[in-house]
Amino acid sequence: MAAFMDTAIVATMTVTVKTMAVQRWIWRNLLFEFMGTPWEGERGA
């Protein structure tokens, strides 16, 4: 049972991290498209 729990926890963590990474990647691309400005704050230039 313990091994199953560990596997489930690891799987959940992996999925969560991958989901967060994908969401960050999507948001970055959306900001690039909508704002048309580089991610590294070059607004003041």
N, C-alpha and C positions, 0 to 999 in steps of 0.2 A: 504493500500500500504506500509505503514511504517513497519508494522509487517512482511509483506512478505519480504521486503528488509532485515530486521534484521535476519530473518530465513535464507535467502540466504547467508548473510555474515557469520553467525555462521557455516552453513554447509560448506562453502568454507574454512573457517579457520580450521574446524575439518578435512576435507579431506587433506588439505595441511599439517597439523601437522602429520597426520597418514602416509602420503606418505613420508615425511621427515624421520620419525622414521623407516619406513620399509627400505628406502634406506640406512640409517645409519647401520641398522642391517645387510643388505646384504653386504655392503662394509666391515664391520667388519669381517664377515665370509669369504669373499673373501681374505682379507688380512691374516687372520689366515691360510687359506689353502695355499696360494701362498708363503707366507714368512715363515710360520712355526715358527713364533716367537710370544711370548705373546704381547698383546696390550700395556701393561704398560712397557715403554721403558727399556727392559732388554738387549738391544743390546750391551752395553759396558761391561756387565758382562762376 
